[in-house]
Amino acid sequence: MRTQSGNTARVVVIGAGMAGARLAARVPGVTVIGEEEHAPYNRVLLAEVLAGRYEPDVIALPPAEVRRGVRVVRIDRADRLVHCDDGSVIGYERLVLATGSNPVLPPLRGLGHMLPDGVHPFRTLDDCLALRAAVRPGVRAVVIGGGLLGVSAARALAECGAQVVLAQQGEHLMERQLDAESAGLLRRHLEALGVEVHTECRVRGLRCTDGATPAVRAVELADGYELEAEITVLACGVRPRTGLAQAAGLDVRKGVVVDDELRTSDPYIHAVGDCAEHRGTVYGLAGAALEQADVLAGVLAGGSARYEGTRALTRLTLRSPAAVPVAAGVAGAPGGLDLAAFGDSRPMPGDDVIRLADATRGAYRTVVVRGDRLAGGVLFGDLAAVGTLARTWQDDEPLPADMSLLHLLTNDGGF
C-alpha cells in the first residue's frame, strides 16, 4: 500500500459490501476500503436482524482486512492514487469499484436532505439497527415501496408487533418478480400477518411536527388520505453509487459501464456489484455481485474468466409468528410462505404458460416457455421443484422436444 510516502498495493477495492468482501476472500493481499464501521455483512439478511431473529454478528461475512470508517473522496487516474477523507493516499496497480448503491429518496413534500425523526431508509446495518431500536409493540409504521425490500421490511416490523401499512404505487406487490396472481397470494399472506396493504397508492408527502427537529406524524397520499405514522420506512428502490467514477471521468450510464472482464473505460479500473452496468444491465442483486466478484478474481489472477451476465433467482421466506394466526388457504400457512421467482414471468404474445394452483394448500406454480426455452416462473408454497426449474432456466438450453410442458411443474413427484 502506498501512502504519500509508501508503496503501491496490487489491488485496491473501494467498498466493503458483499462484492468487495467476496473479492478479498478470493484474491490475496487485497486492500479494501469501507465507509461503514461494521465488518462486512450479508445484507440479504437485514430483515432477519430487524425482526430480532438474528443478531448482527450472525450475518457477518468471513473475516477480511478492511480499513473501516474510511471514505474515498477522489481517484487520481493519472498517478493511480485514491485519496481518502482521513488524509491518506493509497496507490494501486488495479482499482476495483465496489461502491454499491444508495436508497432512492422519493421526491416527497416534507422530505429534505435531513430526514425527519422517525423516517428510516433500509439499506445498511446501521439503518436496520436504528429502525429496530425505534420499533415497539403497537407503534404505527408505514412502509413506502412494495418491492422485495419493502415486503421484507413490512413482515419484519409486523413480527416486532408494529401496526404496519405497506404503500405500493404499482398495481401489485413485487412487480419486477411476480405476476398478478402470485402477487395476490403474497398480499393475502401479509394481510394475515396483520399488514395493511395499499396498492396503486401514490404517496405525496409527509406531515411532520414543527420545530428544530421535526418528526413524522403521517404519510399523505395523493387522494388526500393520511396514514398515521410514528415510523416511516423508505423502501423505494436503490440507485448505483457512481459519483467517484463520474468525477474520475469514467464511462457512466445507469451504472459504471464495464466489459466482460468487469473492466471500466480505464484499463486499470474495474467495477463489480450494484454500481456496475454490464451490457446495459444493472442487476442490484446479491447473487450477481458475488458472481461478478468471482469472475473478476479469475481475471486478476491472469485467467481467461469472462462475465456473461447473471440469471438470478429471487427467494423469499415469510415466517408466520406464533402469536399471529394465519388464515386457512394462505400460501405456506401455518409455517409461513416460501416464494421463488426467476426470469420473466410475464408472458409475451406467442409464449406458452403452464400454471398449477391449489387453493386449499395455498400453493401456486407458473412457468413461461418462450420458443424452446424456459423464460421464467414463480413458485409459492411447496418449492420442491425449484431446483430443477432454476437449473433448466439458468442453463438456457433448449427443452427436450418430447418433454410435456406439464412435466416442468410436476417432475418432483406431483403437485
C-alpha distance (Angstrom), angle and dihedral (degrees) to the residues before:
residue distance angle dihedral
M1 . . .
R2 3.80 . .
T3 3.76 120.3 .
Q4 3.78 119.2 175.5
S5 3.79 87.4 -64.6
G6 3.81 101.4 20.4
N7 3.79 143.6 80.6
T8 3.78 135.5 -77.4
A9 3.79 125.0 -97.5
R10 3.79 115.8 -134.9
V11 3.82 92.5 -135.8
V12 3.81 127.2 15.5
V13 3.81 119.5 -172.1
I14 3.81 121.2 -160.3
G15 3.79 106.2 -153.2
A16 3.80 132.1 40.7
G17 3.79 99.0 -148.7
M18 3.77 125.6 116.1
A19 3.82 94.8 -66.7
G20 3.81 94.6 46.9
A21 3.80 93.2 45.6
R22 3.80 91.6 48.0
L23 3.79 91.3 51.8
A24 3.81 91.0 48.7
A25 3.80 89.0 53.0
R26 3.82 91.2 52.0
V27 3.82 102.0 40.6
P28 3.83 121.0 54.9
G29 3.79 119.9 -129.5
V30 3.80 97.9 15.5
T31 3.82 117.9 160.2
V32 3.82 109.4 -140.8
I33 3.81 122.0 -166.0
G34 3.81 116.4 -163.6
E35 3.80 131.1 -178.9
E36 3.79 95.6 -152.3
E37 3.78 121.7 83.4
H38 3.81 90.4 -139.7
A39 3.76 124.9 89.0
P40 3.83 112.9 -107.6
Y41 3.81 112.6 -70.9
N42 3.79 141.6 -177.6
R43 3.80 105.1 -96.4
V44 3.80 91.1 -169.2
L45 3.82 86.9 74.9
L46 3.81 98.4 50.5
A47 3.80 91.9 106.9
E48 3.81 88.7 57.2
V49 3.81 89.2 54.9
L50 3.80 90.7 47.9
A51 3.80 90.7 51.3
G52 3.82 89.4 51.9
R53 3.78 92.7 -117.7
Y54 3.81 93.1 117.5
E55 3.77 133.3 29.2
P56 3.82 116.8 -134.7
D57 3.80 94.1 -103.5
V58 3.82 90.0 60.3
I59 3.82 92.4 63.9
A60 3.83 94.6 46.6
L61 3.80 115.1 125.5
P62 3.81 122.4 -130.4
P63 3.81 110.1 -65.5
A64 3.81 116.5 -83.3
E65 3.82 132.2 176.5
V66 3.78 102.8 -103.6
R67 3.79 131.4 168.6
R68 3.80 94.6 -136.7
G69 3.78 126.5 -156.0
V70 3.81 92.9 20.0
R71 3.79 123.2 124.3
V72 3.79 124.5 -158.6
V73 3.80 109.5 -134.2
R74 3.81 102.2 179.2
I75 3.79 142.8 14.1
D76 3.79 117.8 -146.3
R77 3.79 102.9 -159.0
A78 3.80 95.3 179.6
D79 3.81 93.9 60.1
R80 3.82 95.1 24.2
L81 3.78 95.2 -121.2
V82 3.79 134.6 139.6
H83 3.80 118.7 -149.9
C84 3.81 117.8 -148.5
D85 3.79 132.6 -157.1
D86 3.82 91.3 -116.1
G87 3.81 90.0 63.4
S88 3.80 96.4 -103.4
V89 3.80 122.1 131.6
I90 3.80 118.6 -154.3
G91 3.77 125.4 -164.6
Y92 3.79 124.0 -147.0
E93 3.77 142.3 -168.4
R94 3.80 90.1 -161.6
L95 3.79 125.2 14.8
V96 3.81 124.1 -158.2
L97 3.78 122.0 -160.7
A98 3.80 109.5 -149.6
T99 3.79 94.7 156.0
G100 3.80 95.1 141.6
S101 3.78 122.0 -159.5
N102 3.78 141.8 -62.2
P103 3.80 126.3 -128.7
V104 3.78 113.4 -100.7
L105 3.79 110.5 -114.0
P106 3.81 106.2 -152.2
P107 3.83 119.8 -132.2
L108 3.79 95.4 -104.5
R109 3.78 127.6 159.1
G110 3.78 107.8 -107.7
L111 3.79 94.4 26.3
G112 3.79 112.3 108.1
H113 3.80 135.4 160.2
M114 3.81 88.9 -72.3
L115 3.79 111.2 57.9
P116 3.82 115.1 -130.3
D117 3.79 116.9 -115.4
G118 3.78 109.9 -81.2
V119 3.83 95.1 29.3
H120 3.79 112.9 112.9
P121 3.79 135.3 -178.9
F122 3.81 113.1 -148.8
R123 3.77 108.9 -144.3
T124 3.81 111.3 96.8
L125 3.79 136.4 44.5
D126 3.81 89.6 -107.4
D127 3.83 88.8 54.0
C128 3.79 88.8 50.7
L129 3.79 95.4 48.2
A130 3.81 92.7 47.0
L131 3.79 90.1 51.2
R132 3.80 92.6 46.7
A133 3.81 90.0 52.0
A134 3.81 90.8 52.3
V135 3.82 97.4 49.0
R136 3.78 121.2 92.7
P137 3.80 132.1 160.5
G138 3.78 111.6 -73.0
V139 3.80 96.8 15.2
R140 3.81 113.2 142.1
A141 3.79 110.8 -120.0
V142 3.80 129.9 -179.3
V143 3.80 119.8 -163.4
I144 3.81 113.4 -158.9
G145 3.80 109.7 -153.7
G146 3.79 130.6 42.9
G147 3.79 101.3 -147.9
L148 3.78 125.2 111.5
L149 3.81 92.8 -73.0
G150 3.80 94.4 47.4
V151 3.79 93.1 47.7
S152 3.82 90.8 49.3
A153 3.80 91.8 48.4
A154 3.81 93.0 48.0
R155 3.80 91.8 50.9
A156 3.81 92.3 48.1
L157 3.82 92.8 48.8
A158 3.81 90.2 49.7
E159 3.80 89.2 52.5
C160 3.81 87.6 54.5
G161 3.81 89.4 56.8
A162 3.81 97.9 -104.7
Q163 3.81 122.4 146.5
V164 3.80 97.8 -118.1
V165 3.80 131.8 -161.6
L166 3.82 117.9 -174.1
A167 3.83 114.7 -157.1
Q168 3.81 116.3 -163.3
Q169 3.80 122.3 -179.0
G170 3.81 94.5 -158.5
E171 3.79 129.3 75.6
H172 3.79 94.2 -97.9
L173 3.79 143.2 2.1
M174 3.82 122.2 -76.8
E175 3.80 92.9 7.5
R176 3.81 93.0 178.0
Q177 3.80 92.7 60.7
L178 3.82 110.3 21.5
D179 3.77 138.8 62.1
A180 3.81 120.3 -135.0
E181 3.82 95.6 -94.5
S182 3.79 96.0 49.9
A183 3.81 90.5 43.6
G184 3.81 87.5 54.7
L185 3.80 90.0 55.1
L186 3.79 90.1 50.1
R187 3.78 90.9 49.7
R188 3.79 92.6 51.8
H189 3.78 90.3 49.9
L190 3.81 92.4 52.2
E191 3.79 91.2 46.8
A192 3.80 89.4 52.1
L193 3.81 87.0 56.9
G194 3.80 89.4 54.7
V195 3.82 98.5 -98.5
E196 3.80 114.0 140.3
V197 3.81 107.2 -141.8
H198 3.82 125.0 -157.4
T199 3.83 118.5 -175.9
E200 3.82 127.8 -174.4
C201 3.76 83.1 30.2
R202 3.81 118.6 142.4
V203 3.79 117.7 -158.8
R204 3.79 114.1 -142.4
G205 3.78 103.9 -178.4
L206 3.77 151.6 -42.5
R207 3.79 126.4 -91.2
C208 3.79 109.2 -143.1
T209 3.76 137.6 177.4
D210 3.79 119.0 -98.6
G211 3.77 124.0 -112.1
A212 3.77 141.3 67.7
T213 3.82 93.0 -52.0
P214 3.82 107.6 35.7
A215 3.79 117.6 -160.6
V216 3.78 127.3 -158.4
R217 3.79 116.7 -105.5
A218 3.81 104.2 166.3
V219 3.78 144.2 1.8
E220 3.81 112.5 -125.6
L221 3.80 118.3 -144.1
A222 3.81 125.4 -151.7
D223 3.82 91.8 -109.7
G224 3.81 90.2 58.6
Y225 3.80 95.8 -103.6
E226 3.81 117.0 133.1
L227 3.78 128.2 -145.5
E228 3.79 110.5 -151.9
A229 3.79 109.0 -126.4
E230 3.77 136.5 178.6
I231 3.82 89.3 171.5
T232 3.80 126.6 32.1
V233 3.80 121.7 -170.3
L234 3.80 119.4 -158.7
A235 3.81 109.0 -146.6
C236 3.80 98.2 155.8
G237 3.79 98.4 133.9
V238 3.78 133.9 -88.5
R239 3.80 137.3 -88.3
P240 3.83 124.9 -147.6
R241 3.80 114.2 -103.8
T242 3.79 101.8 -123.0
G243 3.80 103.1 148.8
L244 3.81 96.1 108.8
A245 3.80 91.6 46.5
Q246 3.80 93.1 48.6
A247 3.80 92.6 48.1
A248 3.81 89.0 50.5
G249 3.80 91.3 53.7
L250 3.81 97.7 -111.9
D251 3.79 121.6 151.6
V252 3.82 106.3 -89.6
R253 3.80 128.1 174.5
K254 3.80 117.5 148.6
G255 3.81 86.5 -23.9
V256 3.79 137.4 -4.9
V257 3.80 103.5 -57.7
V258 3.82 114.6 -122.5
D259 3.80 136.0 176.3
D260 3.80 128.6 -136.7
E261 3.83 89.8 -73.1
L262 3.81 88.9 54.0
R263 3.81 86.7 -112.5
T264 3.81 120.8 150.4
S265 3.80 126.0 -144.8
D266 3.82 85.7 -77.7
P267 3.85 108.9 71.4
Y268 3.83 90.9 -144.0
I269 3.82 95.4 53.0
H270 3.80 128.3 71.4
A271 3.80 132.0 -178.1
V272 3.80 131.3 -153.4
G273 3.79 138.4 173.1
D274 3.78 129.3 18.2
C275 3.80 94.5 -12.7
A276 3.83 94.9 55.6
E277 3.81 126.5 92.4
H278 3.80 114.5 -158.8
R279 3.81 120.8 -175.6
G280 3.80 89.9 -17.4
T281 3.82 95.1 -50.4
V282 3.79 129.8 112.8
Y283 3.78 104.3 -169.1
G284 3.79 103.5 -168.8
L285 3.81 89.0 -166.1
A286 3.78 129.5 124.0
G287 3.81 91.9 -134.5
A288 3.78 92.3 56.0
A289 3.82 91.9 46.6
L290 3.81 91.6 53.8
E291 3.79 93.0 45.5
Q292 3.82 91.3 50.5
A293 3.81 91.0 49.2
D294 3.80 90.5 51.9
V295 3.80 92.1 50.3
L296 3.78 92.5 46.9
A297 3.80 90.2 50.6
G298 3.79 87.4 59.0
V299 3.80 92.1 47.1
L300 3.82 92.4 50.3
A301 3.81 89.3 49.4
G302 3.80 88.6 58.7
G303 3.80 96.1 -105.0
S304 3.78 130.2 136.1
A305 3.83 96.0 -109.7
R306 3.80 116.0 148.2
Y307 3.79 131.2 -173.1
E308 3.80 112.6 -130.2
G309 3.80 97.8 175.9
T310 3.80 133.0 -86.4
R311 3.77 128.0 -87.6
A312 3.78 96.9 -159.5
L313 3.78 130.6 -165.2
T314 3.82 119.3 -146.9
R315 3.80 115.8 -147.9
L316 3.79 127.3 -177.5
T317 3.78 131.3 179.1
L318 3.79 119.2 -166.3
R319 3.77 109.9 -171.3
S320 3.78 120.5 -155.3
P321 3.82 111.2 -125.5
A322 3.78 111.1 -127.2
A323 3.80 90.0 -123.8
V324 3.80 92.9 57.9
P325 3.82 116.6 71.0
V326 3.80 112.9 -138.2
A327 3.78 117.7 -142.0
A328 3.77 119.5 -116.1
G329 3.77 113.6 -99.2
V330 3.79 94.5 29.4
A331 3.80 112.7 130.4
G332 3.76 112.0 -91.5
A333 3.82 96.7 4.2
P334 2.94 129.2 -166.0
G335 3.78 99.6 10.0
G336 3.78 96.3 41.0
L337 3.76 139.5 -95.1
D338 3.79 128.4 -59.5
L339 3.78 117.7 -164.4
A340 3.78 133.3 179.3
A341 3.80 126.6 179.8
F342 3.78 130.5 175.6
G343 3.77 138.5 170.8
D344 3.81 121.9 -12.7
S345 3.79 111.4 -24.9
R346 3.81 93.2 177.5
P347 3.81 109.4 91.6
M348 3.79 123.0 -131.8
P349 3.81 124.6 -150.3
G350 3.80 108.7 -69.4
D351 3.81 95.5 23.4
D352 3.80 122.1 127.7
V353 3.80 116.2 -129.3
I354 3.79 123.1 -160.9
R355 3.79 116.2 -169.1
L356 3.79 132.9 176.9
A357 3.79 122.7 -178.2
D358 3.80 133.3 178.6
A359 3.80 110.5 -170.2
T360 3.80 92.9 -174.1
R361 3.80 93.4 58.0
G362 3.78 93.9 33.1
A363 3.81 90.3 -124.0
Y364 3.79 127.1 144.2
R365 3.78 135.6 175.5
T366 3.76 130.7 177.6
V367 3.80 132.8 167.2
V368 3.80 131.8 -175.6
V369 3.80 119.3 -142.6
R370 3.80 116.2 -161.1
G371 3.78 112.2 -168.6
D372 3.79 105.9 -45.8
R373 3.81 96.2 -24.2
L374 3.77 138.6 80.1
A375 3.82 107.5 -109.8
G376 3.80 99.8 -175.8
G377 3.75 147.1 -56.1
V378 3.78 150.2 -163.7
L379 3.81 127.4 -132.3
F380 3.81 127.5 -170.7
G381 3.77 129.9 -176.2
D382 3.81 113.1 -2.0
L383 3.80 105.7 40.3
A384 3.79 97.3 -176.1
A385 3.81 91.4 122.1
V386 3.80 97.3 46.3
G387 3.81 95.7 93.4
T388 3.80 94.0 54.5
L389 3.80 93.4 43.5
A390 3.80 94.0 46.3
R391 3.80 92.2 49.8
T392 3.80 90.9 48.8
W393 3.79 90.1 51.9
Q394 3.80 96.4 41.8
D395 3.82 92.3 50.3
D396 3.84 89.1 53.2
E397 3.77 91.4 -153.5
P398 3.83 126.3 147.3
L399 3.77 114.2 -88.0
P400 3.81 114.4 -115.3
A401 3.79 109.6 -89.2
D402 3.81 91.9 -131.1
M403 3.83 94.9 49.2
S404 3.78 116.2 115.6
L405 3.80 109.4 -129.0
L406 3.79 88.4 -136.1
H407 3.80 87.7 59.3
L408 3.81 88.4 67.5
L409 3.80 88.7 70.3
T410 3.80 100.5 34.6
N411 3.80 104.6 41.3
D412 3.81 90.5 106.4
G413 3.77 92.0 72.2
G414 3.76 101.1 -77.2
F415 3.77 140.9 -43.9
